[in-house]
Amino acid sequence: MKDILIVEDLESERLRLQKIFSDAGYLVETCESVTDAENLIKQTKFRLAFLDIGLGDKSGSQLFHEIRRDGSIEYLIIFTGNPSVHLKNRFITEGAADYIVKGSAQAQSEKVLARVREIIGASAGSSIEGLPLQELISRYIDAKSKKLFLNMDGTIPKCSECGGQDYVVSFTGIPQLPPDISGKVKCQKCGTEMDPQIS
């Protein structure tokens, strides 16, 4: 799986976005047409797509609706030169994660990167190493202590940052011998630490 697909026919903007996200550690692919994007989506899974709607071969709006219909990419950001509030409201209503106007303050490099981090968290390629929390709980934690990690109904709580429920335990560098173990519980998706820490 890759993190971000950029569908943009203006080369300078396509390369700018690619550099922003690649430098931040995201796995990125780019296309300059809807046809290229459609072919790439058949071969590769992506977590998020940046879609220009004014493309040369077909409308990016058509691609947006295709992706929404088949659910191939979870998050879609419309990236366009059209500042229409009506168009923005329409895309957001239809499921776009955001609508960013080229050249606006929202389209500045640091703001675009911050928005992507809000939506998908860390790169899929930078997964956090460690033991899955579920495995730790089932194999090493006694019944009384399990309650420290779970909701009242026995489920794993959602991450306060991204809402994910997959956690890993990264242990400290010292030798570990259960039941005396220490480490940190982190969200697999965004790296946010869960409270409590293992100690």
Buried (B, 14 or more C-beta within 10 A) or exposed (E): EBBBBBBBBBEEBBEBBBEBBBEBEBBBBBBBBBBBBBEBBEEEEBBBBBBBBEBEEBEBBEBBEBBBEEEBBBBBBBBBBBEEEEBBEBBEEEEBBBBBBBEEEEBEEEEBBEBBBEBBBBBBEEEBEBBEBBEBBEEBBEEEEEEEBEEEEEEBEEBEBBEBBBBBBBBEEEEEEEEEBEBBBBBBBBBBBBEEEBE
